[in-house]
Amino acid sequence: MRPIQIIAVASGVGARDAGCAKGPDALQHSGLLSRLNLQGLDISWHKTLHPASTGTPLSIIHDLNEQLAQQVWDSAASGHLPLIVGGDHSCAIGSWSGAALALKQRGPLGLVWVDAHMDSHTPETTPSGAIHGMPLAALLGYGTPELVNLAGFSPKILPRHVCLVGVRSYEPGEAELLQRLGVRVFFMAEVKQRGIGRVMEEAFAIARNGTTGFGISIDLDAFSPEESPGVGTPVQDGLRHLELDRVLRGIGHIHDLVALELAEFNPLRDHDGRTLGLIEDLLLAISRKD
């Protein structure tokens, strides 16, 4: 398995609850890396990116994601497996722009998006104006030009190469966009009916069919709030993390996995450390050899 290199994004500028900006610092000082290293995981904390203190939310997020895209590209090019840790989920624009850039000369990127929400709003459809509800639309080529054209090209991902898993909270505008584009959405009702194993098997097939590499973006609100309280926008009836752990076991050893992303950890809401423990279990599962 390639060494994992953490690139953290300490920003809540794109969210209504900015507490997720404290997520990377809380993780870094929790002893998490030491415990993972003792378990045999080759993981290091490479860099923490911070938002500018002045500017509009759009300009701040644009500049931060430009930096992130370059960091992800550099990490992947140097033989590491980038693990992007948010911060709010607007960081996905930079994460997957950088991953797509790393693959650009060889072929397209696939993506499995695990989230309670669709994150596929544009400025015309968003009820809140929060940019963390827009990253997937921007990656697909829709929305604010500054975000859509990040890193100098668009789209970063084609609709047939991306799918969403665990969705159970969304608005009509973003649902209409994904339906029109033909993006596969595995709603939580389907996950419960078929089981997470079968759903993720199909999700990986979508992300790997006709692509050179793929990534996994996990918003921690995809999980049940009882298991993952440390998020800004919890939604009931989510995924069970031990079930997803079993499905993701050893996936870090797959050669065409380009990057991983964990977003929206809010330590101010994680009073008993349950979300932190979930993150640790998830990373251990991904790195298992058996």
CORJOWO-V34615 format. One record per residue. N is the residue number from 0. OMEGA is omega in whole degrees, -180 to 180 (* if undefined). Layout:
# CORJOWO-V34615
n = (N	N)
omega = (OMEGA	OMEGA)
This chain:
# CORJOWO-V34615
n = (0	1	2	3	4	5	6	7	8	9	10	11	12	13	14	15	16	17	18	19	20	21	22	23	24	25	26	27	28	29	30	31	32	33	34	35	36	37	38	39	40	41	42	43	44	45	46	47	48	49	50	51	52	53	54	55	56	57	58	59	60	61	62	63	64	65	66	67	68	69	70	71	72	73	74	75	76	77	78	79	80	81	82	83	84	85	86	87	88	89	90	91	92	93	94	95	96	97	98	99	100	101	102	103	104	105	106	107	108	109	110	111	112	113	114	115	116	117	118	119	120	121	122	123	124	125	126	127	128	129	130	131	132	133	134	135	136	137	138	139	140	141	142	143	144	145	146	147	148	149	150	151	152	153	154	155	156	157	158	159	160	161	162	163	164	165	166	167	168	169	170	171	172	173	174	175	176	177	178	179	180	181	182	183	184	185	186	187	188	189	190	191	192	193	194	195	196	197	198	199	200	201	202	203	204	205	206	207	208	209	210	211	212	213	214	215	216	217	218	219	220	221	222	223	224	225	226	227	228	229	230	231	232	233	234	235	236	237	238	239	240	241	242	243	244	245	246	247	248	249	250	251	252	253	254	255	256	257	258	259	260	261	262	263	264	265	266	267	268	269	270	271	272	273	274	275	276	277	278	279	280	281	282	283	284	285	286	287	288	289)
omega = (177	175	178	-180	-178	171	-174	180	-174	-176	170	-176	-177	-174	174	175	-173	-178	179	175	-179	-177	-179	-179	178	178	-176	-177	-179	-173	-177	-176	179	179	179	178	179	177	177	-179	178	-176	-179	178	-173	-173	172	179	-180	178	174	-177	179	180	176	176	-179	-178	179	-179	177	-177	179	-179	172	177	-178	180	179	179	179	178	-180	-178	180	-178	-179	176	178	169	-179	172	-179	-178	176	18	-180	-168	172	177	-179	179	178	-179	-172	167	178	178	178	178	180	-179	-165	-178	-176	-179	-174	179	171	-175	171	-174	-177	-168	172	-175	180	-180	-174	176	167	178	-178	-175	-174	175	-174	-174	-178	-174	177	173	-174	-168	-177	176	180	179	179	176	-177	177	-177	-176	-179	179	180	-174	177	-180	170	177	-180	-7	177	-177	175	-176	-177	-177	-178	173	-180	-178	174	-175	177	177	-175	179	-176	-176	-179	177	179	180	-178	178	-180	-180	-179	179	180	177	174	179	-176	178	179	178	180	-177	-173	-174	-175	-180	-179	180	-178	175	178	179	179	178	178	-176	-176	-178	179	179	178	179	-179	178	178	176	-177	169	-174	174	173	-177	176	179	177	-180	-177	-179	-173	177	-177	-176	-179	179	-177	173	-178	178	173	-168	179	176	178	177	-179	-180	-177	-176	176	-174	177	-180	180	-170	-176	171	-173	-176	175	179	173	-174	170	174	-180	-175	179	179	-176	-169	-178	175	-177	-179	176	178	177	179	180	179	-179	-179	177	179	-179	-174	-177	178	-176	*)
